[in-house]
Amino acid sequence: QVQLVESGGGLVQPGGSLSVSCAASGFTFSLYAMSWFRQAPGKERELVARITSGNGRTSYADSVKGRFTISRDNAKKTVSLQMNSLKPEDTAVYYCSTWVAGTNARGPGTQVIVSS
């Protein structure tokens, strides 16, 4: 059974940094690309960052490029998102996600609030 569990969200001031992580289980983590999405109240879900399996190539939404960094630790079966220079518009629930055997899996999410 594929399971993804996010952690590390919280309240941070504008300009601050925060790291969120996702622990994976139930599948061969190293073989699958992993993504971070976010959804703010009243807005559509947004793909924030993605990292491939193998060479770990990364890609980012324009809105976070240069500020966020996605990484993975295949030994620990975790994927992380380091968020710097946070803005109020980064406030959202952040989810990690992957596709395994044609099925999308997503964790329950972790709340990130950027506010003074």
DSSP file with accessible surface (Angstrom, degrees, kcal/mol):
  #  RESIDUE AA STRUCTURE BP1 BP2  ACC     N-H-->O    O-->H-N    N-H-->O    O-->H-N    TCO  KAPPA ALPHA  PHI   PSI    X-CA   Y-CA   Z-CA
    1    1 A Q              0   0  189      0, 0.0     2,-0.3     0, 0.0    26,-0.1   0.000 360.0 360.0 360.0 121.9    0.0    0.0    0.0
    2    2 A V        -     0   0   44     24,-0.1     2,-0.4    98,-0.1    24,-0.2  -0.514 360.0-179.6 -71.2 129.1    1.5    3.3   -1.1
    3    3 A Q  E     -A   25   0A 100     22,-2.6    22,-2.0    -2,-0.3     2,-0.4  -0.999  12.5-177.2-133.5 136.3    1.7    5.8    1.7
    4    4 A L  E     -A   24   0A  10     -2,-0.4     2,-0.4   102,-0.2    20,-0.2  -1.000   4.5-176.0-130.1 130.0    3.0    9.4    1.7
    5    5 A V  E     -A   23   0A  79     18,-2.0    18,-2.7    -2,-0.4     2,-0.2  -0.971   9.8-154.8-133.4 117.9    3.2   11.5    4.8
    6    6 A E  E     +A   22   0A  14     -2,-0.4     2,-0.3    16,-0.2    16,-0.2  -0.546  17.6 169.1 -88.6 155.3    4.2   15.1    4.8
    7    7 A S  E     +A   21   0A  68     14,-2.4    14,-2.6    -2,-0.2   103,-0.1  -0.962  41.2  63.3-153.9 164.5    5.7   17.0    7.8
    8    8 A G        +     0   0   40     -2,-0.3    11,-0.3     1,-0.2   102,-0.1   0.401  60.3 137.4 102.5  -1.6    7.4   20.2    8.6
    9    9 A G        +     0   0   29     12,-0.1     2,-0.3    85,-0.1   103,-0.2  -0.124  20.3 120.9 -69.3 174.5    4.8   22.8    7.8
   10   10 A G  E     -d  112   0B  30    101,-0.9   103,-2.8   100,-0.1     2,-0.4  -0.988  59.5 -45.8 163.2-164.9    4.1   25.8   10.1
   11   11 A L  E     +d  113   0B 126     -2,-0.3     2,-0.3   101,-0.2   103,-0.2  -0.843  51.8 169.0-102.3 132.0    4.0   29.6   10.4
   12   12 A V  E     -d  114   0B  21    101,-2.7   103,-2.2    -2,-0.4     3,-0.1  -0.986  32.3-113.7-142.1 148.7    6.9   31.6    9.0
   13   13 A Q    >   -     0   0  136     -2,-0.3     3,-2.4   101,-0.2    73,-0.2  -0.459  48.9 -83.0 -79.0 153.8    7.4   35.4    8.4
   14   14 A P  T 3  S+     0   0   58      0, 0.0    73,-0.2     0, 0.0    -1,-0.1  -0.305 120.1  26.8 -54.4 137.5    7.7   36.8    4.9
   15   15 A G  T 3  S+     0   0   54     71,-3.6    70,-0.6     1,-0.3    72,-0.1   0.266 101.3 116.8  89.3 -10.2   11.3   36.4    3.8
   16   16 A G    <   -     0   0   21     -3,-2.4    70,-2.4    70,-0.2     2,-0.3  -0.100  59.1-119.5 -83.6-176.9   11.9   33.4    6.0
   17   17 A S        +     0   0   65     67,-0.2     2,-0.3    68,-0.2    67,-0.2  -0.907  25.6 173.0-126.6 153.6   12.7   29.8    5.2
   18   18 A L  E     - B   0  83A  36     65,-2.5    65,-3.1    -2,-0.3     2,-0.4  -0.975  16.7-148.9-155.9 146.4   11.0   26.5    5.9
   19   19 A S  E     - B   0  82A  48     -2,-0.3     2,-0.4   -11,-0.3    63,-0.2  -0.981  10.5-168.3-121.4 132.4   11.6   22.9    4.9
   20   20 A V  E     - B   0  81A   0     61,-2.3    61,-2.8    -2,-0.4     2,-0.3  -0.910   7.9-163.6-115.7 148.1    8.9   20.3    4.4
   21   21 A S  E     -AB   7  80A  37    -14,-2.6   -14,-2.4    -2,-0.4     2,-0.4  -0.890  10.2-151.6-130.2 160.4    9.5   16.6    4.0
   22   22 A a  E     -AB   6  79A   0     57,-1.9    57,-1.9    -2,-0.3     2,-0.5  -0.990   7.7-153.2-136.2 123.5    7.6   13.6    2.8
   23   23 A A  E     -AB   5  78A  53    -18,-2.7   -18,-2.0    -2,-0.4     2,-0.3  -0.850  17.2-160.1 -97.7 129.2    8.1   10.0    4.0
   24   24 A A  E     +A    4   0A  10     53,-2.7     2,-0.3    -2,-0.5   -20,-0.2  -0.815  16.6 162.0-112.0 149.5    7.2    7.3    1.5
   25   25 A S  E     +A    3   0A  48    -22,-2.0   -22,-2.6    -2,-0.3     3,-0.1  -0.978  48.4  51.8-155.5 161.7    6.4    3.6    2.0
   26   26 A G  S    S+     0   0   49     -2,-0.3     2,-0.3   -24,-0.2   -24,-0.1   0.492 100.1  56.7  90.3   2.7    4.8    0.8    0.2
   27   27 A F  S    S-     0   0   21    -24,-0.1     2,-1.6   -26,-0.1    -1,-0.2  -0.969  98.4 -85.0-155.3 166.6    6.7    1.1   -3.1
   28   28 A T    >   -     0   0   84     -2,-0.3     3,-2.0     1,-0.2     4,-0.3  -0.594  45.8-167.5 -79.4  90.1   10.2    1.1   -4.5
   29   29 A F  G >  S+     0   0    3     -2,-1.6     3,-1.9     1,-0.3    -1,-0.2   0.821  76.4  61.1 -51.8 -44.1   10.8    4.8   -3.9
   30   30 A S  G 3  S+     0   0   48      1,-0.3    24,-0.9    44,-0.2    -1,-0.3   0.694  98.9  58.5 -63.8 -17.3   14.0    5.1   -5.9
   31   31 A L  G <  S+     0   0  111     -3,-2.0     2,-0.4    22,-0.2    -1,-0.3   0.512  97.2  73.5 -89.9  -4.3   12.2    4.1   -9.2
   32   32 A Y  S <  S-     0   0   70     -3,-1.9     2,-0.1    -4,-0.3    68,-0.1  -0.902  75.2-123.6-123.2 139.8    9.6    6.9   -9.1
   33   33 A A        -     0   0   22     -2,-0.4    66,-0.4    66,-0.2     2,-0.4  -0.440  30.8-151.1 -67.2 149.5    9.5   10.5   -9.8
   34   34 A M  E     -E   51   0B   0     17,-2.6    17,-2.8    64,-0.1     2,-0.3  -0.952  10.9-167.3-127.5 147.4    8.2   12.6   -6.9
   35   35 A S  E     -EF  50  97B  15     62,-2.4    62,-2.3    -2,-0.4     2,-0.5  -0.930  15.7-143.2-132.9 154.8    6.3   15.9   -7.0
   36   36 A W  E     +EF  49  96B   0     13,-2.9    12,-2.7    -2,-0.3    13,-1.7  -0.985  23.4 179.6-114.3 129.7    5.3   18.6   -4.6
   37   37 A F  E     -EF  47  95B  33     58,-3.0    58,-2.7    -2,-0.5     2,-0.3  -0.801   8.0-160.1-115.8 165.2    1.9   20.4   -5.2
   38   38 A R  E     -EF  46  94B  16      8,-2.2     8,-3.1    -2,-0.3     2,-0.4  -0.990   5.2-165.7-143.7 154.2    0.2   23.1   -3.2
   39   39 A Q  E     - F   0  93B  73     54,-2.0    54,-2.4    -2,-0.3     6,-0.2  -0.955   5.0-163.4-142.7 122.4   -3.3   24.3   -2.9
   40   40 A A    >   -     0   0   19      4,-0.4     3,-2.4    -2,-0.4    52,-0.1  -0.677  44.6 -77.6 -97.4 155.8   -4.4   27.6   -1.4
   41   41 A P  T 3  S+     0   0  117      0, 0.0    -1,-0.1     0, 0.0     3,-0.1  -0.276 117.6   5.4 -55.3 129.5   -7.9   28.3   -0.3
   42   42 A G  T 3  S+     0   0   95      1,-0.2     2,-0.3    -3,-0.1    -3,-0.0   0.521 113.1 102.3  76.9   4.8  -10.1   29.2   -3.3
   43   43 A K  S <  S-     0   0  133     -3,-2.4    -1,-0.2     1,-0.0     2,-0.1  -0.827  75.2-102.3-120.4 160.4   -7.3   28.4   -5.8
   44   44 A E        -     0   0  175     -2,-0.3    -4,-0.4     1,-0.1     2,-0.1  -0.405  48.3 -90.2 -75.1 155.1   -6.5   25.5   -8.0
   45   45 A R        -     0   0  102     -6,-0.2     2,-0.4    -2,-0.1    -6,-0.2  -0.417  45.7-153.5 -64.7 140.1   -3.9   23.0   -7.1
   46   46 A E  E     -E   38   0B  66     -8,-3.1    -8,-2.2    -2,-0.1     2,-0.6  -0.963  15.4-128.6-123.0 131.1   -0.4   24.0   -8.4
   47   47 A L  E     +E   37   0B  77     -2,-0.4   -10,-0.3   -10,-0.2     3,-0.1  -0.692  30.5 176.7 -74.5 120.2    2.5   21.8   -9.3
   48   48 A V  E     -     0   0B   0    -12,-2.7    13,-2.5    -2,-0.6     2,-0.3   0.884  56.0 -13.4 -94.2 -47.8    5.4   23.4   -7.4
   49   49 A A  E     -EG  36  60B   1    -13,-1.7   -13,-2.9    11,-0.2    -1,-0.3  -0.992  52.8-162.3-158.3 154.8    8.4   21.1   -8.1
   50   50 A R  E     -EG  35  59B 100      9,-2.3     9,-1.9    -2,-0.3     2,-0.4  -0.993   0.8-165.9-142.9 146.1    9.2   17.7   -9.4
   51   51 A I  E     -EG  34  58B   8    -17,-2.8   -17,-2.6    -2,-0.3     7,-0.2  -0.999  18.1-137.5-134.8 132.0   12.3   15.4   -9.2
   52   52 A T        -     0   0   31      5,-2.3   -20,-0.1    -2,-0.4     2,-0.1  -0.282  20.1-110.2 -80.2 167.9   12.8   12.4  -11.4
   53   53 A S  S >  S+     0   0   43    -22,-0.2     3,-1.1     3,-0.1     2,-0.6  -0.247  92.8  24.9 -77.9-180.0   14.1    9.0  -10.4
   54   54 A G  T 3  S+     0   0   72    -24,-0.9   -22,-0.0     1,-0.3   -23,-0.0  -0.438 134.9  19.8  67.8-108.5   17.6    8.0  -11.6
   55   55 A N  T 3  S-     0   0  117     -2,-0.6    -1,-0.3     1,-0.1    -2,-0.1   0.522  98.6-127.3 -78.9  -3.4   19.5   11.2  -12.2
   56   56 A G    <   -     0   0   22     -3,-1.1     2,-0.1     1,-0.2    -2,-0.1   0.870  34.8-173.9  65.1  38.3   17.2   13.3  -10.0
   57   57 A R        -     0   0  171     -4,-0.5    -5,-2.3    -6,-0.1     2,-0.3  -0.439  10.4-149.2 -66.5 138.4   16.5   16.0  -12.6
   58   58 A T  E     -G   51   0B  59     -7,-0.2     2,-0.3    -2,-0.1    -7,-0.2  -0.764  18.1-177.6-113.0 154.6   14.5   18.8  -11.1
   59   59 A S  E     -G   50   0B  61     -9,-1.9    -9,-2.3    -2,-0.3     2,-0.3  -0.983   8.5-163.0-147.0 152.6   11.9   21.2  -12.4
   60   60 A Y  E     -G   49   0B  51     -2,-0.3   -11,-0.2   -11,-0.2     2,-0.1  -0.958  26.4-104.9-138.2 152.2   10.0   24.1  -10.8
   61   61 A A    >>  -     0   0   20    -13,-2.5     3,-1.7    -2,-0.3     4,-1.3  -0.460  38.1-118.3 -67.2 147.7    7.0   26.3  -11.3
   62   62 A D  T 34 S+     0   0  137      1,-0.3     3,-0.2     2,-0.2    -1,-0.1   0.840 112.1  65.0 -57.4 -31.9    8.0   29.8  -12.4
   63   63 A S  T 34 S+     0   0   50      1,-0.2    -1,-0.3     3,-0.0   -15,-0.1   0.688 115.1  27.2 -67.6 -18.6    6.4   31.2   -9.2
   64   64 A V  T X> S+     0   0    0     -3,-1.7     3,-2.5   -16,-0.2     4,-2.1   0.449  84.9 130.6-121.4  -4.0    9.0   29.4   -7.0
   65   65 A K  T 3< S+     0   0  121     -4,-1.3     4,-0.1     1,-0.3   -16,-0.0  -0.264  80.0  15.1 -59.0 132.3   12.0   29.1   -9.3
   66   66 A G  T 34 S+     0   0   82      2,-0.4    -1,-0.3     1,-0.1     3,-0.1   0.275 125.5  60.5  87.4 -11.6   15.2   30.3   -7.6
   67   67 A R  T <4 S+     0   0   29     -3,-2.5    17,-2.0     1,-0.2     2,-0.3   0.685  97.1  53.7-114.5 -34.4   13.5   30.2   -4.1
   68   68 A F  E  <  -C   83   0A   4     -4,-2.1    -2,-0.4    15,-0.2     2,-0.4  -0.831  59.4-165.6-108.3 148.5   12.5   26.5   -3.7
   69   69 A T  E     -C   82   0A  75     13,-2.4    13,-3.1    -2,-0.3     2,-0.4  -0.988   5.1-157.6-135.2 123.9   14.7   23.4   -3.9
   70   70 A I  E     +C   81   0A   5     -2,-0.4     2,-0.3    11,-0.2    11,-0.2  -0.794  20.5 166.7 -97.4 142.5   13.4   19.9   -4.2
   71   71 A S  E     -C   80   0A  59      9,-2.0     9,-2.9    -2,-0.4     2,-0.3  -0.965  18.5-149.6-148.3 163.6   15.6   16.9   -3.2
   72   72 A R  E     -C   79   0A  39     -2,-0.3     2,-0.5     7,-0.2     7,-0.2  -0.979   9.1-157.3-138.6 151.2   15.3   13.3   -2.5
   73   73 A D  E  >> -C   78   0A  59      5,-2.7     5,-1.9    -2,-0.3     4,-1.1  -0.927   8.9-172.8-125.6 100.4   17.0   10.7   -0.3
   74   74 A N  T  45S+     0   0   65     -2,-0.5   -44,-0.2     1,-0.2    -1,-0.1   0.821  84.1  56.5 -67.6 -30.5   16.4    7.3   -1.7
   75   75 A A  T  45S+     0   0   96      1,-0.2    -1,-0.2     2,-0.1   -46,-0.0   0.896 117.2  34.5 -66.6 -38.4   18.0    5.5    1.2
   76   76 A K  T  45S-     0   0  157      2,-0.1    -1,-0.2    -3,-0.1    -2,-0.2   0.512 105.9-128.6 -92.4  -7.0   15.6    7.2    3.6
   77   77 A K  T  <5 +     0   0   94     -4,-1.1   -53,-2.7     1,-0.2     2,-0.4   0.934  63.4 131.2  57.9  48.7   12.7    7.2    1.1
   78   78 A T  E   < -BC  23  73A  35     -5,-1.9    -5,-2.7   -55,-0.2     2,-0.4  -0.956  44.1-161.1-130.6 152.2   12.1   10.9    1.6
   79   79 A V  E     -BC  22  72A   0    -57,-1.9   -57,-1.9    -2,-0.4     2,-0.3  -0.996  18.3-166.2-128.9 136.3   11.6   13.9   -0.6
   80   80 A S  E     -BC  21  71A  23     -9,-2.9    -9,-2.0    -2,-0.4     2,-0.4  -0.840  16.6-152.8-124.7 159.2   12.0   17.4    0.7
   81   81 A L  E     -BC  20  70A   0    -61,-2.8   -61,-2.3    -2,-0.3     2,-0.6  -0.953   9.9-159.7-133.4 110.4   11.2   20.9   -0.3
   82   82 A Q  E     -BC  19  69A  71    -13,-3.1   -13,-2.4    -2,-0.4     2,-0.5  -0.832  12.3-164.4 -90.1 122.9   13.4   23.7    0.9
   83   83 A M  E     +BC  18  68A   0    -65,-3.1   -65,-2.5    -2,-0.6     2,-0.3  -0.948  11.1 175.0-117.3 118.4   11.6   27.0    0.7
   84   84 A N        +     0   0   55    -17,-2.0   -67,-0.2    -2,-0.5   -68,-0.2  -0.767  60.3  23.1-116.7 164.0   13.5   30.3    1.0
   85   85 A S  S    S-     0   0   69    -70,-0.6    -1,-0.2    -2,-0.3   -69,-0.2   0.903  85.4-159.8  48.7  48.9   12.5   33.9    0.6
   86   86 A L        -     0   0    3    -70,-2.4   -71,-3.6    -3,-0.2   -70,-0.2  -0.262   8.7-159.1 -66.5 145.7    8.9   32.9    1.4
   87   87 A K    >   -     0   0   88    -73,-0.2     3,-2.5    -3,-0.1     4,-0.3  -0.855  32.3-109.6-120.1 156.7    6.1   35.2    0.4
   88   88 A P  G >  S+     0   0   69      0, 0.0     3,-1.9     0, 0.0    26,-0.4   0.852 117.7  63.6 -55.0 -32.7    2.5   35.5    1.7
   89   89 A E  G 3  S+     0   0  116      1,-0.3   -49,-0.1   -49,-0.0    -3,-0.0   0.556  88.2  70.2 -72.1  -5.2    1.3   34.0   -1.6
   90   90 A D  G <  S+     0   0    1     -3,-2.5    -1,-0.3    24,-0.1     2,-0.2   0.527  70.2 120.3 -83.1  -6.4    3.2   30.8   -0.8
   91   91 A T    <   +     0   0   36     -3,-1.9     2,-0.3    -4,-0.3    22,-0.2  -0.419  41.5 106.5 -61.2 124.8    0.6   30.1    1.9
   92   92 A A  E    S- H   0 112B   1     20,-2.0    20,-2.8    -2,-0.2     2,-0.5  -0.964  75.6 -80.1-177.8 171.3   -1.0   26.8    1.1
   93   93 A V  E     -FH  39 111B  33    -54,-2.4   -54,-2.0    -2,-0.3     2,-0.5  -0.867  47.6-146.5 -90.1 128.1   -1.3   23.2    2.0
   94   94 A Y  E     -FH  38 110B   0     16,-3.0    16,-2.0    -2,-0.5     2,-0.4  -0.862  17.6-174.4-103.7 131.5    1.7   21.4    0.5
   95   95 A Y  E     -F   37   0B  30    -58,-2.7   -58,-3.0    -2,-0.5     2,-0.3  -0.942  17.9-143.3-123.1 143.3    1.3   17.8   -0.8
   96   96 A a  E     +F   36   0B   0     -2,-0.4    11,-1.7   -60,-0.2     2,-0.3  -0.772  29.3 179.2 -98.9 154.1    3.8   15.3   -2.1
   97   97 A S  E     +FI  35 106B   2    -62,-2.3   -62,-2.4    -2,-0.3     2,-0.3  -0.994  15.3 171.4-153.4 153.3    2.6   13.0   -4.9
   98   98 A T  E     - I   0 105B   5      7,-2.0     7,-3.3    -2,-0.3     2,-0.5  -0.963  29.7-120.5-156.0 166.2    3.6   10.2   -7.2
   99   99 A W  E     + I   0 104B 161    -66,-0.4     2,-0.4    -2,-0.3     5,-0.2  -0.981  29.9 176.7-114.1 123.9    2.2    7.8   -9.7
  100  100 A V  E >  S- I   0 103B  20      3,-2.6     3,-1.8    -2,-0.5   -98,-0.1  -0.994  70.2 -14.7-129.2 123.7    2.6    4.1   -9.0
  101  101 A A  T 3  S-     0   0   94     -2,-0.4    -1,-0.1     1,-0.3     3,-0.1   0.879 128.7 -52.6  52.8  43.4    1.1    1.5  -11.2
  102  102 A G  T 3  S+     0   0   66      1,-0.2     2,-0.5    -3,-0.0    -1,-0.3   0.531 116.8 111.1  75.5   6.2   -1.2    4.0  -12.9
  103  103 A T  E <   -I  100   0B  95     -3,-1.8    -3,-2.6     2,-0.0     2,-0.4  -0.947  64.7-130.9-118.1 133.5   -2.6    5.3   -9.7
  104  104 A N  E     -I   99   0B  55     -2,-0.5     2,-0.4    -5,-0.2    -5,-0.2  -0.658  22.5-165.2 -81.5 132.3   -1.9    8.7   -8.2
  105  105 A A  E     +I   98   0B  19     -7,-3.3    -7,-2.0    -2,-0.4     2,-0.3  -0.938  10.2 174.3-117.7 142.1   -0.9    8.8   -4.6
  106  106 A R  E     -I   97   0B 113     -2,-0.4  -102,-0.2    -9,-0.2    -9,-0.2  -0.997  24.7-125.8-146.7 143.8   -0.9   11.8   -2.4
  107  107 A G        -     0   0    4    -11,-1.7  -102,-0.2    -2,-0.3     3,-0.1  -0.266  36.1-100.6 -81.3 176.8   -0.3   12.5    1.2
  108  108 A P        -     0   0   99      0, 0.0  -103,-0.1     0, 0.0    -1,-0.1   0.689  66.1-126.1 -72.6 -17.5   -2.7   14.4    3.6
  109  109 A G        -     0   0   20    -13,-0.1     2,-0.4   -16,-0.1   -14,-0.2  -0.032   9.4-111.7  96.4 161.4   -0.6   17.5    3.2
  110  110 A T  E     - H   0  94B  21    -16,-2.0   -16,-3.0  -103,-0.1     2,-0.4  -1.000  28.6-121.5-136.0 135.6    1.1   20.0    5.6
  111  111 A Q  E     - H   0  93B  84     -2,-0.4  -101,-0.9   -18,-0.2     2,-0.5  -0.597  22.8-170.5 -83.3 132.1    0.0   23.6    6.1
  112  112 A V  E     -dH  10  92B   0    -20,-2.8   -20,-2.0    -2,-0.4     2,-0.5  -0.988   3.5-173.9-120.1 124.8    2.4   26.4    5.4
  113  113 A I  E     -d   11   0B  70   -103,-2.8  -101,-2.7    -2,-0.5     2,-0.7  -0.986   7.7-166.6-121.6 123.6    1.4   29.9    6.4
  114  114 A V  E     +d   12   0B   4     -2,-0.5     2,-0.3   -26,-0.4  -101,-0.2  -0.930  35.8 129.3-111.2 108.8    3.5   32.9    5.5
  115  115 A S              0   0   61   -103,-2.2    -2,-0.1    -2,-0.7   -28,-0.0  -0.990 360.0 360.0-159.4 148.7    2.5   35.9    7.5
  116  116 A S              0   0  130     -2,-0.3  -103,-0.1  -103,-0.2    -1,-0.1   0.426 360.0 360.0 -93.5 360.0    3.8   38.6    9.7
